[in-house]
Amino acid sequence: MEDTPMTEDNIALETPLSSVFIPPSIHEQSLLLGDSYTHFSPVPPSLLPSDATEVSSRPECCLGVDEAGRGPVLGPMVYGVFYLPVPLSDPLLRQTHHFDDSKVLTPAVRSSLMQTLCTPSTVPDELYTSCGWAISSLSPRDISAGMMRPNGGTYNLNAQAMDATVALIKGVYERGVNIREIYVDTIGQPAAYQKKLERVFPTAKITVAKKADSLYPCVSAASVCAKVTRDAALETLWKARAKADATGGGEGEGAEEPEVDMGWGSGYPSDGRCSSWLKGNMHPVFGWGPAECRFSWGTAKDLLETNTKNGGVKVEWPADDDAGDTPRLTDFFVTAPPKGQEDQDMGDELGTWFGTPAGLEAF
């Protein structure tokens, strides 16, 4: 994939705080293993029917979808959804809490909003009591494995994003939430994307638009959920690497928690700290950790190519065997010829597998 250019101002807004709020959407074990995963917040009781037989009593909700981390070479791409009752969308999100596209909010504001969303308080806040959210974290390893499938079987980033979006929305429906309106931010062709979603969710009013994270409050909130989760994921990955480096790669039991000053910056290739970190921390064989780096990105590919010219190890993959050399299933079957026909051609290898034909006299 081509690397995404970033201005200095954008890089500053994309770089996580060292003290970012760690939301419950950080599944540390999965993250460090390089696994993709999903997380759903509990559904607020106010969004579910008080009587299971009275399904129609559920409030009508709107749901927003947005992503964070599509362009970086480091860290996961995170898709987020956010839902709440339709009448609350603008007054609660836009007027009370001032949600906006996460890319224009400072890291501190994003972190504070996410903490309010996830934390019960003595004075109930409708952001906690009336709203739900979920994320899907697509790991660098899985993104790259999909994009680099051999023999034309590429699972491109748009297809991965579409599948993550559909799975999250289905998950919210399965939890009993009455979603009537869906708003999605897209960087592709909105009309084509919208038609695909309308086929999957025919009962909902669906709006797919560019810059939806600035137009629709529920998409702005989804953007914050996705961005803070990605910020916290980068911090968690950095802490794990720093701790491993400090203890020589061991468990480091009893070691002090390292200070977090993320040397890889925002994770975008055009961020000088990111490109410098990639160059200075490249393993001669493996490059970087599969939980950290997207090997399908141009920056990673170019550095690995350069690395082979500077003492790195070049890996050559053997070509697949010709189709003509592929063994047949029947090659593994051996049958004994009928008595007296040991030297005769057996013909079809499976012809006598279940015995020889019998005439009517046998019955």
Secondary structure, DSSP 8 states (H G I E B T S, - for coil): -------HHHHHHHS--TT----TT--HHHHHHT--EEEE----GGGS-SSTT-GGGS--EEEEEEEE-SS-SBS-EEEEEEEEEGGGIIIIIIIIS----TTTS-HHHHHHHHHHHH---SS--HHHHS-EEEEEEE-HHHHHHHHT-STT----HHHHHHHHHHHHHHHHHHTT--EEEEEEE-SS-HHHHHHHHHHH-TTSEEEEETTHHHH-HHHHHHHHHHHHHHHHHHHHHHHHHHHHHHTTTS--TT--------TTTTS-TTSHHHHHHHHHT-BTTTBS-TTTB-TTSHHHHHHHHHHHHTT-----------GGGS--GGGG------TT-TTS---STTTTTT-----GGG-
